[in-house]
Amino acid sequence: MRILIVGAGIAGLSTALSLHDAGLGSEITIIDAVAELRPLGVGINLLPHATRELIELGLGPELARMAVPTAEVVTMDALGNRIWSEPRGVGAGYDWPQYSVHRGELQAVLLAAVRERLGPECVRTATTLAELQQDGDCVVSRLVGRDGEDLGTFESDVVIGADGLHSAVRAQLHPEEGPARWSGITMWRGCAEGEPFLTGRSMMWGGSNRTAKFVAYPISPPRENGRVLINWVAEVRVEPAAGRAPDWNRTGRLADVLPHYQGWKLAGVDVCGLMAASPRILEYPMVDRDPLPFWGTGRVTLAGDAAHPMYPIGSNGGSQAILDARHLAYQLAHHADDPAAGLAAYEAVRLPATAKIVRTNRSFPMDRILDLVADRAPRGFAAIEDVLSAAEMAEITTAFRSTTGTDAEELNARASLSVGP
């Protein structure tokens, strides 16, 4: 089966590896607009249902080497008082860990595996899709270079758009769609070396994005000096006029974010000091898109952010992209004689599941509880039980799990997606 994947990010590379694992990897070509694929970005969390898929693709040793198995999530108010905590990954009953890792390092591992298993020439950089047309059992894609030069046409049995928020494939399939939908929150992100905090494998949230929230977690094992690389995210609600078009590589200014966190100290971490120690800060608005009525038609479909961009709540972005990849390959393998039917079956499974997460994330379920704490105890508290009732405390767990998908028992019992037809 001739397959063209547009986009060499986590979604596209995971799709290529999954197709190869399913026995469909003999004629796969991946194109990407960048001139060179480099390990860029900041941290990412892989939930157990995504970690499972990467381990089943044979990447377990690489993940164990470079990633941090997240032990717990801890929520605090802006003064650092602990509100709630819960174990993550294996500690929460999953058969697979939750991992925190540098997005660029994960992409580099996926890319190396793709080139090793599918051949070094399967990834073509500086190449974008201009348009595509379906003609019976063939999809004809017109390709162009970074400077607009004509690179001719490419014929394939299937085209998979894994080209992110600004997807060219999505634009071809849904030309009337409007711009991305902004939440009203601007995010600044960065990474800096620092001392381990809490368990050394903890993810912490402080504050509430009604005004300002701060998230931090380690994304590297301890180095020789005992320090770790800490990923941080600052979420600030700003005036509508301050929102900008999303650009994942826009450099942010420290002076714009520091005033929102003066005096913050969470779990012993000097928040402003951590941000100031970051070699580079990225800034972009928290955006998503309305769930589509359909992802693709015939022999063309979408995956990852191209299919379902969502707010980065509950560590779902990269995790859902990996699940897309595995389900897509599974369905194509089971419909090898009818690729269109395979893509339709894939969409029937994944579109409603991801649409639910997109809509749930828009309600900021965890932040509703954090807002209550900020309202009732603006100067802090001695015991959270004095601030929240037992029912409200229970709602925290429910709210958090509503954004993270599959529970442990369900995931542990589910059959492998590596099973062939």
Backbone hydrogen bonds in HBPLUS format (Angstrom, degrees):
<---DONOR---> <-ACCEPTOR-->    atom                        ^
c    i                          cat <-CA-CA->   ^        H-A-AA   ^      H-
h    n   atom  resd res      DA  || num        DHA   H-A  angle D-A-AA Bond
n    s   type  num  typ     dist DA aas  dist angle  dist       angle   num
A0157-ASP N   A0002-ARG O   2.75 MM 155  5.08 146.0  1.86 127.1 138.3     1
A0158-VAL N   A0002-ARG O   3.17 MM 156  6.58 142.2  2.32 155.7 164.0     2
A0003-ILE N   A0027-GLU O   2.97 MM  24  6.32 165.7  1.99 158.4 162.0     3
A0029-THR N   A0003-ILE O   2.97 MM  26  6.38 159.5  2.01 164.7 171.3     4
A0004-LEU N   A0158-VAL O   2.97 MM 154  6.29 166.0  1.99 153.2 157.0     5
A0160-ILE N   A0004-LEU O   2.86 MM 156  6.28 159.4  1.90 161.7 167.7     6
A0005-ILE N   A0029-THR O   2.83 MM  24  6.18 167.5  1.84 161.6 165.7     7
A0031-ILE N   A0005-ILE O   2.96 MM  26  6.44 157.3  2.01 165.0 172.5     8
A0006-VAL N   A0160-ILE O   2.87 MM 154  6.16 170.6  1.88 165.8 167.7     9
A0162-ALA N   A0006-VAL O   2.77 MM 156  5.44 146.7  1.87 144.5 155.6    10
A0007-GLY N   A0031-ILE O   2.72 MM  24  5.75 161.8  1.75 169.2 174.2    11
A0013-LEU N   A0009-GLY O   2.96 MM   4  5.99 171.9  1.97 159.1 161.8    12
A0014-SER N   A0010-ILE O   2.97 MM   4  5.84 156.7  2.02 141.8 149.1    13
A0015-THR N   A0011-ALA O   2.96 MM   4  6.05 148.3  2.07 142.8 151.8    14
A0016-ALA N   A0012-GLY O   3.02 MM   4  6.30 155.9  2.08 145.2 151.1    15
A0017-LEU N   A0013-LEU O   3.02 MM   4  6.30 164.0  2.05 151.6 155.1    16
A0018-SER N   A0014-SER O   2.90 MM   4  6.03 152.3  1.98 142.7 150.8    17
A0019-LEU N   A0015-THR O   2.87 MM   4  6.05 158.5  1.91 153.1 158.5    18
A0020-HIS N   A0016-ALA O   3.01 MM   4  6.23 156.4  2.07 146.1 152.7    19
A0021-ASP N   A0017-LEU O   2.90 MM   4  6.11 155.4  1.96 143.1 150.3    20
A0022-ALA N   A0018-SER O   2.95 MM   4  6.18 137.3  2.14 139.8 151.2    21
A0024-LEU N   A0019-LEU O   2.74 MM   5  5.02 158.9  1.78 158.9 152.0    22
A0023-GLY N   A0020-HIS O   3.02 MM   3  5.14 162.2  2.05 109.1 112.9    23
A0030-ILE N   A0122-CYS O   2.77 MM  92  6.06 168.8  1.78 166.6 168.2    24
A0124-ARG N   A0030-ILE O   2.73 MM  94  6.10 167.6  1.74 167.7 171.5    25
A0032-ASP N   A0124-ARG O   3.00 MM  92  6.44 142.3  2.15 156.9 159.3    26
A0127-THR N   A0032-ASP O   2.95 MM  95  5.47 175.0  1.95 135.3 134.8    27
A0126-ALA N   A0034-VAL O   2.72 MM  92  5.06 155.0  1.78 134.2 134.5    28
A0040-LEU N   A0038-ARG O   2.88 MM   2  5.81 119.2  2.25 117.5 100.7    29
A0103-ARG N   A0042-VAL O   2.69 MM  61  5.66 163.4  1.71 155.3 159.9    30
A0044-ILE N   A0101-VAL O   2.81 MM  57  5.56 144.3  1.93 161.0 172.8    31
A0101-VAL N   A0044-ILE O   2.98 MM  57  5.56 164.5  2.00 161.1 166.2    32
A0046-LEU N   A0099-TYR O   2.72 MM  53  5.08 168.2  1.73 159.5 163.0    33
A0099-TYR N   A0046-LEU O   2.98 MM  53  5.08 152.7  2.05 144.6 148.9    34
A0050-ALA N   A0047-LEU O   2.85 MM   3  5.42 140.8  2.00 119.3 130.5    35
A0051-THR N   A0047-LEU O   2.91 MM   4  6.15 164.4  1.93 155.5 160.8    36
A0052-ARG N   A0048-PRO O   2.89 MM   4  5.93 160.4  1.93 147.8 152.1    37
A0053-GLU N   A0050-ALA O   3.05 MM   3  5.25 115.5  2.48  98.8 113.6    38
A0054-LEU N   A0050-ALA O   3.14 MM   4  6.53 157.8  2.19 154.5 160.2    39
A0055-ILE N   A0051-THR O   2.91 MM   4  6.13 158.9  1.95 157.0 163.1    40
A0056-GLU N   A0052-ARG O   2.91 MM   4  6.16 157.1  1.96 149.9 156.3    41
A0057-LEU N   A0053-GLU O   3.04 MM   4  6.25 122.9  2.38 133.0 147.6    42
A0059-LEU N   A0054-LEU O   3.01 MM   5  5.54 161.5  2.04 152.2 149.9    43
A0058-GLY N   A0055-ILE O   2.89 MM   3  5.12 156.4  1.94 110.6 115.1    44
A0063-LEU N   A0059-LEU O   3.07 MM   4  6.32 162.3  2.10 158.4 163.7    45
A0064-ALA N   A0060-GLY O   2.93 MM   4  6.13 166.4  1.95 159.7 163.4    46
A0065-ARG N   A0061-PRO O   3.04 MM   4  6.18 142.5  2.19 140.2 149.8    47
A0066-MET N   A0062-GLU O   3.16 MM   4  6.37 158.6  2.21 152.1 155.8    48
A0067-ALA N   A0063-LEU O   2.87 MM   4  5.39 156.7  1.92 155.0 158.2    49
A0068-VAL N   A0100-SER O   2.88 MM  32  5.10 166.0  1.90 150.0 154.8    50
A0100-SER N   A0068-VAL O   2.84 MM  32  5.10 150.5  1.93 141.2 151.0    51
A0070-THR N   A0098-GLN O   2.78 MM  28  5.50 136.1  1.97 140.3 152.0    52
A0071-ALA N   A0201-ARG O   2.74 MM 130  5.31 166.2  1.76 145.2 150.2    53
A0088-ARG N   A0071-ALA O   2.90 MM  17  5.14 153.6  1.97 120.7 120.0    54
A0203-MET N   A0072-GLU O   2.94 MM 131  6.22 158.8  1.98 150.2 157.2    55
A0073-VAL N   A0086-GLU O   2.95 MM  13  5.59 154.5  2.02 157.9 165.5    56
A0086-GLU N   A0073-VAL O   3.04 MM  13  5.59 146.1  2.15 150.3 160.2    57
A0074-VAL N   A0203-MET O   2.79 MM 129  6.20 153.7  1.85 159.1 168.2    58
A0205-TRP N   A0074-VAL O   2.82 MM 131  6.26 152.2  1.90 158.6 165.9    59
A0075-THR N   A0084-TRP O   2.83 MM   9  5.33 170.1  1.84 160.7 163.5    60
A0083-ILE N   A0075-THR O   2.78 MM   8  5.49 173.7  1.79 147.9 148.3    61
A0084-TRP N   A0075-THR O   3.40 MM   9  5.33 158.2  2.46 130.9 134.5    62
A0076-MET N   A0205-TRP O   2.76 MM 129  6.03 140.8  1.91 147.0 160.2    63
A0207-GLY N   A0076-MET O   3.15 MM 131  6.48 140.3  2.31 126.3 136.3    64
A0077-ASP N   A0081-ASN O   3.04 MM   4  5.51 147.3  2.15 141.6 150.5    65
A0080-GLY N   A0077-ASP O   2.99 MM   3  5.41 166.8  2.01 117.3 121.1    66
A0092-ALA N   A0089-GLY O   2.89 MM   3  5.31 149.2  1.98 110.4 120.2    67
A0094-TYR N   A0089-GLY O   3.31 MM   5  5.55 160.7  2.35 137.6 132.2    68
A0093-GLY N   A0090-VAL O   3.01 MM   3  5.18 163.1  2.04 111.8 114.3    69
A0105-GLU N   A0102-HIS O   3.08 MM   3  5.30 118.6  2.47 102.0 116.7    70
A0106-LEU N   A0102-HIS O   2.99 MM   4  6.33 159.3  2.04 158.3 164.6    71
A0107-GLN N   A0103-ARG O   2.92 MM   4  6.17 162.6  1.95 152.4 157.1    72
A0108-ALA N   A0104-GLY O   2.95 MM   4  6.14 151.7  2.03 141.6 149.5    73
A0109-VAL N   A0105-GLU O   3.03 MM   4  6.30 153.3  2.10 146.8 153.0    74
A0110-LEU N   A0106-LEU O   2.99 MM   4  6.28 162.8  2.02 154.4 159.0    75
A0111-LEU N   A0107-GLN O   2.85 MM   4  6.03 160.1  1.88 150.5 156.4    76
A0112-ALA N   A0108-ALA O   2.95 MM   4  6.12 161.4  1.98 147.2 152.0    77
A0113-ALA N   A0109-VAL O   3.05 MM   4  6.24 158.5  2.10 147.1 152.8    78
A0114-VAL N   A0110-LEU O   2.92 MM   4  6.17 155.7  1.98 149.9 156.8    79
A0115-ARG N   A0111-LEU O   2.97 MM   4  6.22 168.8  1.98 156.6 158.6    80
A0116-GLU N   A0112-ALA O   2.95 MM   4  6.08 151.2  2.03 143.7 152.2    81
A0117-ARG N   A0113-ALA O   2.92 MM   4  6.00 162.4  1.96 149.8 154.1    82
A0118-LEU N   A0114-VAL O   2.75 MM   4  5.53 161.5  1.78 152.5 158.5    83
A0119-GLY N   A0115-ARG O   3.03 MM   4  4.73 131.7  2.27 113.2 122.0    84
A0122-CYS N   A0119-GLY O   3.27 MM   3  5.78 169.6  2.28 120.5 121.7    85
A0128-THR N   A0144-VAL O   2.83 MM  16  5.41 168.5  1.84 164.9 168.1    86
A0144-VAL N   A0128-THR O   2.94 MM  16  5.41 160.0  1.98 148.5 154.7    87
A0130-ALA N   A0142-ARG O   2.83 MM  12  5.56 170.0  1.84 164.8 166.7    88
A0142-ARG N   A0131-GLU O   2.82 MM  11  5.41 168.3  1.84 157.9 161.9    89
A0133-GLN N   A0140-VAL O   2.89 MM   7  5.27 149.6  1.98 141.6 151.6    90
A0140-VAL N   A0133-GLN O   2.76 MM   7  5.27 166.7  1.78 167.1 165.8    91
A0135-ASP N   A0138-CYS O   2.71 MM   3  5.22 179.1  1.71 169.8 170.1    92
A0138-CYS N   A0135-ASP O   3.17 MM   3  5.22 145.4  2.29 109.3 119.4    93
A0139-VAL N   A0156-SER O   2.77 MM  17  5.31 162.6  1.80 162.1 165.7    94
A0156-SER N   A0139-VAL O   2.99 MM  17  5.31 152.0  2.07 144.2 153.2    95
A0141-SER N   A0154-PHE O   2.89 MM  13  5.09 171.9  1.90 146.0 148.6    96
A0154-PHE N   A0141-SER O   2.74 MM  13  5.09 144.7  1.86 143.6 155.5    97
A0143-LEU N   A0152-GLY O   2.92 MM   9  5.78 171.3  1.93 174.3 175.8    98
A0151-LEU N   A0143-LEU O   2.91 MM   8  5.20 161.5  1.94 142.0 139.9    99
A0145-GLY N   A0149-GLU O   2.84 MM   4  5.08 151.7  1.92 140.9 150.5   100
A0148-GLY N   A0145-GLY O   3.01 MM   3  5.07 160.8  2.05 110.0 112.5   101
A0159-VAL N   A0299-ARG O   3.01 MM 140  6.48 155.4  2.07 156.5 163.0   102
A0301-THR N   A0159-VAL O   3.08 MM 142  6.60 153.7  2.16 157.3 165.4   103
A0161-GLY N   A0301-THR O   2.83 MM 140  6.16 174.2  1.83 149.5 150.9   104
A0303-ALA N   A0161-GLY O   2.91 MM 142  6.11 142.2  2.05 159.0 150.1   105
A0167-SER N   A0164-GLY O   3.10 MM   3  5.19 124.7  2.42 129.0 123.2   106
A0171-ALA N   A0167-SER O   3.17 MM   4  6.30 152.3  2.25 132.7 140.2   107
A0172-GLN N   A0168-ALA O   3.07 MM   4  6.33 141.3  2.23 137.9 147.5   108
A0172-GLN N   A0169-VAL O   3.08 MM   3  5.08 123.5  2.41  95.2 109.6   109
A0173-LEU N   A0169-VAL O   3.04 MM   4  6.36 152.3  2.12 149.5 157.1   110
A0174-HIS N   A0170-ARG O   2.71 MM   4  5.78 149.0  1.81 154.3 163.2   111
A0177-GLU N   A0174-HIS O   3.19 MM   3  5.75 169.6  2.20 121.7 124.2   112
A0181-ARG N   A0288-ASP O   2.70 MM 107  5.31 161.0  1.73 163.6 165.7   113
A0288-ASP N   A0181-ARG O   2.95 MM 107  5.31 149.3  2.05 142.0 151.5   114
A0183-SER N   A0286-MET O   2.97 MM 103  5.77 162.3  2.00 176.6 174.8   115
A0238-VAL N   A0184-GLY O   3.13 MM  54  6.20 156.6  2.19 162.3 168.9   116
A0286-MET N   A0185-ILE O   2.88 MM 101  5.58 173.6  1.88 160.9 159.8   117
A0186-THR N   A0236-VAL O   2.88 MM  50  5.44 166.2  1.90 159.0 156.5   118
A0236-VAL N   A0186-THR O   2.98 MM  50  5.44 170.0  1.99 157.2 160.3   119
A0187-MET N   A0284-TYR O   2.92 MM  97  5.50 168.2  1.93 147.7 151.3   120
A0284-TYR N   A0187-MET O   2.99 MM  97  5.50 157.8  2.03 153.4 160.4   121
A0188-TRP N   A0234-ALA O   2.91 MM  46  5.12 155.0  1.98 144.1 152.4   122
A0234-ALA N   A0188-TRP O   2.81 MM  46  5.12 169.3  1.82 158.8 162.1   123
A0189-ARG N   A0282-LEU O   2.81 MM  93  5.17 154.7  1.87 145.4 152.8   124
A0282-LEU N   A0189-ARG O   2.86 MM  93  5.17 166.3  1.87 152.7 157.1   125
A0190-GLY N   A0232-TRP O   3.21 MM  42  5.61 155.8  2.27 147.3 150.1   126
A0232-TRP N   A0190-GLY O   2.97 MM  42  5.61 164.2  2.00 162.7 161.5   127
A0192-ALA N   A0230-ILE O   3.02 MM  38  5.41 153.5  2.09 143.0 150.1   128
A0230-ILE N   A0192-ALA O   2.80 MM  38  5.41 172.8  1.81 146.5 149.0   129
A0194-GLY N   A0228-VAL O   2.86 MM  34  5.60 156.8  1.91 158.9 166.4   130
A0228-VAL N   A0194-GLY O   2.88 MM  34  5.60 164.8  1.91 165.5 165.8   131
A0200-GLY N   A0197-PHE O   2.80 MM   3  5.12 149.7  1.89 139.7 135.4   132
A0204-MET N   A0216-ALA O   2.94 MM  12  5.50 169.6  1.95 163.1 166.2   133
A0216-ALA N   A0204-MET O   3.01 MM  12  5.50 153.8  2.08 150.5 157.5   134
A0206-GLY N   A0214-PHE O   2.77 MM   8  5.13 146.8  1.88 149.0 158.8   135
A0214-PHE N   A0206-GLY O   2.83 MM   8  5.13 155.9  1.89 148.3 154.9   136
A0208-SER N   A0212-ALA O   3.00 MM   4  5.47 132.2  2.24 139.0 131.4   137
A0211-THR N   A0208-SER O   3.12 MM   3  6.13 162.7  2.15 128.1 129.9   138
A0212-ALA N   A0208-SER O   2.86 MM   4  5.47 109.0  2.38 167.5 157.3   139
A0237-ARG N   A0211-THR O   3.05 MM  26  5.33 162.2  2.08 139.5 144.6   140
A0213-LYS N   A0235-GLU O   2.84 MM  22  5.10 154.6  1.90 148.1 155.9   141
A0235-GLU N   A0213-LYS O   2.89 MM  22  5.10 169.1  1.90 150.4 154.0   142
A0215-VAL N   A0233-VAL O   2.91 MM  18  5.07 160.0  1.95 150.4 156.3   143
A0233-VAL N   A0215-VAL O   2.81 MM  18  5.07 151.7  1.88 147.9 152.3   144
A0217-TYR N   A0231-ASN O   2.99 MM  14  5.48 150.7  2.08 150.7 158.8   145
A0231-ASN N   A0217-TYR O   2.84 MM  14  5.48 162.7  1.86 159.6 155.8   146
A0219-ILE N   A0229-LEU O   2.78 MM  10  5.69 164.7  1.81 164.3 167.0   147
A0223-ARG N   A0227-ARG O   2.82 MM   4  5.56 164.2  1.85 158.8 163.2   148
A0226-GLY N   A0223-ARG O   2.80 MM   3  5.14 162.5  1.83 118.7 122.7   149
A0242-ALA N   A0239-GLU O   2.79 MM   3  5.45 154.5  1.85 122.8 131.3   150
A0243-GLY N   A0240-PRO O   3.11 MM   3  5.59 164.9  2.13 115.7 120.4   151
A0250-ARG N   A0247-ASP O   3.13 MM   3  5.58 165.7  2.15 125.5 123.5   152
A0283-GLU N   A0250-ARG O   3.06 MM  33  5.76 157.2  2.12 145.8 150.8   153
A0252-GLY N   A0281-ILE O   2.67 MM  29  5.08 168.1  1.69 128.1 132.3   154
A0256-ASP N   A0253-ARG O   3.02 MM   3  5.47 146.7  2.14 108.8 118.2   155
A0257-VAL N   A0254-LEU O   3.19 MM   3  5.51 134.6  2.40 105.0 116.0   156
A0258-LEU N   A0254-LEU O   3.01 MM   4  5.99 170.8  2.02 168.4 170.1   157
A0260-HIS N   A0257-VAL O   3.20 MM   3  5.90 149.7  2.30 121.5 128.7   158
A0261-TYR N   A0258-LEU O   2.92 MM   3  5.53 166.4  1.93 126.7 131.2   159
A0264-TRP N   A0261-TYR O   3.09 MM   3  5.46 167.7  2.11 133.6 133.5   160
A0271-VAL N   A0264-TRP O   3.28 MM   7  5.70 152.7  2.36 136.6 143.2   161
A0266-LEU N   A0269-VAL O   3.03 MM   3  5.14 143.8  2.17 145.9 144.5   162
A0269-VAL N   A0266-LEU O   2.79 MM   3  5.14 163.7  1.81 118.7 123.4   163
A0274-LEU N   A0270-ASP O   2.88 MM   4  6.13 154.3  1.94 157.3 164.8   164
A0275-MET N   A0271-VAL O   3.07 MM   4  6.37 164.3  2.09 153.3 157.0   165
A0276-ALA N   A0272-CYS O   2.89 MM   4  6.05 161.2  1.93 148.8 154.4   166
A0277-ALA N   A0273-GLY O   3.03 MM   4  6.15 134.2  2.24 139.2 150.2   167
A0277-ALA N   A0274-LEU O   3.23 MM   3  5.21 132.3  2.47  94.5 106.9   168
A0278-SER N   A0275-MET O   3.15 MM   3  5.44 164.2  2.17 111.3 115.9   169
A0300-VAL N   A0297-THR O   3.06 MM   3  5.62 158.1  2.11 134.1 141.1   170
A0307-ALA N   A0304-GLY O   2.88 MM   3  5.48 141.0  2.03 115.6 125.9   171
A0308-HIS N   A0304-GLY O   3.00 MM   4  6.26 160.0  2.04 151.3 157.9   172
A0313-ILE N   A0311-TYR O   2.72 MM   2  5.54 137.7  1.89 109.5  95.6   173
A0320-GLN N   A0316-ASN O   2.81 MM   4  5.66 167.3  1.82 157.0 158.8   174
A0321-ALA N   A0317-GLY O   3.25 MM   4  6.49 149.7  2.35 142.6 151.0   175
A0322-ILE N   A0318-GLY O   3.10 MM   4  6.38 153.3  2.17 149.6 155.5   176
A0323-LEU N   A0319-SER O   3.11 MM   4  6.43 155.4  2.17 146.3 153.2   177
A0324-ASP N   A0320-GLN O   2.87 MM   4  6.12 154.2  1.94 146.2 153.3   178
A0325-ALA N   A0321-ALA O   3.05 MM   4  6.35 161.7  2.09 146.9 150.8   179
A0326-ARG N   A0322-ILE O   3.11 MM   4  6.42 159.5  2.16 150.0 154.4   180
A0327-HIS N   A0323-LEU O   3.01 MM   4  6.18 171.2  2.01 158.3 160.4   181
A0328-LEU N   A0324-ASP O   2.84 MM   4  5.92 160.4  1.87 158.2 164.3   182
A0329-ALA N   A0325-ALA O   3.09 MM   4  6.26 167.8  2.11 148.5 151.2   183
A0330-TYR N   A0326-ARG O   2.98 MM   4  6.11 158.4  2.03 144.8 151.6   184
A0331-GLN N   A0327-HIS O   2.94 MM   4  6.11 166.1  1.96 151.7 154.4   185
A0332-LEU N   A0328-LEU O   2.95 MM   4  6.16 161.8  1.98 152.4 158.0   186
A0333-ALA N   A0329-ALA O   2.92 MM   4  6.03 157.5  1.97 148.8 154.9   187
A0334-HIS N   A0330-TYR O   3.12 MM   4  6.38 143.5  2.26 140.6 150.3   188
A0335-HIS N   A0332-LEU O   3.12 MM   3  4.98 150.8  2.21  96.6 105.5   189
A0338-ASP N   A0335-HIS O   2.89 MM   3  5.24 157.9  1.93 113.6 121.1   190
A0341-ALA N   A0338-ASP O   2.99 MM   3  5.45 124.5  2.30 111.6 124.9   191
A0342-GLY N   A0338-ASP O   3.15 MM   4  6.53 151.8  2.23 148.8 157.4   192
A0343-LEU N   A0339-PRO O   2.92 MM   4  6.23 157.6  1.97 155.8 160.5   193
A0344-ALA N   A0340-ALA O   3.00 MM   4  6.19 151.7  2.08 142.1 150.2   194
A0345-ALA N   A0341-ALA O   2.94 MM   4  6.15 153.6  2.01 145.9 152.6   195
A0346-TYR N   A0342-GLY O   2.97 MM   4  6.21 154.9  2.04 145.6 152.6   196
A0347-GLU N   A0343-LEU O   2.96 MM   4  6.17 162.9  1.99 147.8 151.8   197
A0348-ALA N   A0344-ALA O   2.97 MM   4  6.15 151.1  2.05 143.2 151.4   198
A0349-VAL N   A0345-ALA O   3.25 MM   4  6.51 138.0  2.44 140.2 149.5   199
A0349-VAL N   A0346-TYR O   3.16 MM   3  5.37 133.6  2.38 100.4 112.3   200
A0350-ARG N   A0346-TYR O   2.96 MM   4  6.17 172.2  1.97 160.2 162.1   201
A0351-LEU N   A0347-GLU O   2.91 MM   4  5.29 159.3  1.96 136.4 143.2   202
A0354-THR N   A0350-ARG O   3.01 MM   4  6.09 167.7  2.02 157.5 159.8   203
A0355-ALA N   A0351-LEU O   2.89 MM   4  5.95 157.8  1.94 153.9 161.0   204
A0356-LYS N   A0352-PRO O   3.13 MM   4  6.17 153.2  2.20 141.3 146.7   205
A0358-VAL N   A0354-THR O   2.94 MM   4  6.26 162.4  1.97 155.7 160.1   206
A0359-ARG N   A0355-ALA O   3.08 MM   4  6.30 166.9  2.10 151.4 153.9   207
A0360-THR N   A0356-LYS O   2.91 MM   4  6.06 157.4  1.96 146.7 153.7   208
A0361-ASN N   A0357-ILE O   2.86 MM   4  5.96 168.0  1.88 157.2 159.7   209
A0362-ARG N   A0358-VAL O   3.33 MM   4  6.56 140.9  2.49 139.6 148.8   210
A0363-SER N   A0360-THR O   3.05 MM   3  5.63 152.3  2.13 114.4 122.2   211
A0364-PHE N   A0361-ASN O   3.07 MM   3  5.36 165.2  2.09 112.8 117.3   212
A0367-ASP N   A0364-PHE O   2.98 MM   3  5.36 116.9  2.39 108.5 124.4   213
A0369-ILE N   A0366-MET O   3.12 MM   3  5.68 129.3  2.39 110.6 121.0   214
A0370-LEU N   A0366-MET O   3.26 MM   4  6.62 160.0  2.30 144.9 150.8   215
A0371-ASP N   A0367-ASP O   2.81 MM   4  5.87 147.8  1.91 143.7 151.3   216
A0372-LEU N   A0368-ARG O   3.29 MM   4  6.58 147.6  2.41 135.2 142.6   217
A0372-LEU N   A0369-ILE O   3.04 MM   3  5.14 118.7  2.44  96.4 111.3   218
A0373-VAL N   A0369-ILE O   3.19 MM   4  6.62 153.4  2.26 149.3 155.9   219
A0374-ALA N   A0370-LEU O   3.05 MM   4  6.34 159.8  2.09 146.8 152.1   220
A0375-ASP N   A0371-ASP O   2.90 MM   4  6.15 152.8  1.97 150.1 157.7   221
A0376-ARG N   A0372-LEU O   2.90 MM   4  6.04 165.4  1.92 153.8 157.5   222
A0377-ALA N   A0373-VAL O   2.85 MM   4  5.65 152.7  1.92 148.6 155.1   223
A0380-GLY N   A0377-ALA O   3.03 MM   3  5.16 164.3  2.05 115.8 116.7   224
A0386-ASP N   A0383-ALA O   2.94 MM   3  5.59 158.0  1.99 116.8 123.7   225
A0387-VAL N   A0384-ILE O   2.85 MM   3  5.16 156.6  1.91 110.5 118.5   226
A0388-LEU N   A0384-ILE O   2.91 MM   4  6.13 166.0  1.93 169.1 172.7   227
A0393-MET N   A0389-SER O   2.90 MM   4  6.19 153.7  1.97 151.1 158.8   228
A0394-ALA N   A0390-ALA O   2.97 MM   4  6.20 154.9  2.04 144.7 151.3   229
A0395-GLU N   A0391-ALA O   3.03 MM   4  6.25 138.2  2.21 135.7 147.2   230
A0396-ILE N   A0393-MET O   3.12 MM   3  5.38 139.6  2.29 101.4 112.1   231
A0398-THR N   A0394-ALA O   3.28 MM   4  6.63 164.9  2.31 148.9 153.1   232
A0399-ALA N   A0395-GLU O   2.74 MM   4  5.84 160.3  1.77 149.9 155.6   233
A0400-PHE N   A0396-ILE O   2.86 MM   4  6.09 163.3  1.89 156.1 160.3   234
A0401-ARG N   A0397-THR O   3.00 MM   4  6.14 168.7  2.02 151.9 155.1   235
A0402-SER N   A0398-THR O   2.99 MM   4  6.10 135.5  2.20 140.9 152.6   236
A0403-THR N   A0400-PHE O   3.16 MM   3  5.73 157.0  2.21 111.8 118.4   237
A0404-THR N   A0401-ARG O   3.22 MM   3  5.11 156.1  2.28  99.9 107.0   238
A0411-LEU N   A0407-ASP O   2.99 MM   4  6.19 167.6  2.00 158.8 162.7   239
A0412-ASN N   A0408-ALA O   2.85 MM   4  5.93 171.7  1.86 160.5 163.2   240
A0413-ALA N   A0409-GLU O   3.18 MM   4  6.21 142.7  2.32 139.5 147.9   241
A0414-ARG N   A0410-GLU O   3.16 MM   4  6.20 124.9  2.48 139.9 153.1   242
A0414-ARG N   A0411-LEU O   3.19 MM   3  5.23 143.7  2.32 100.5 110.8   243
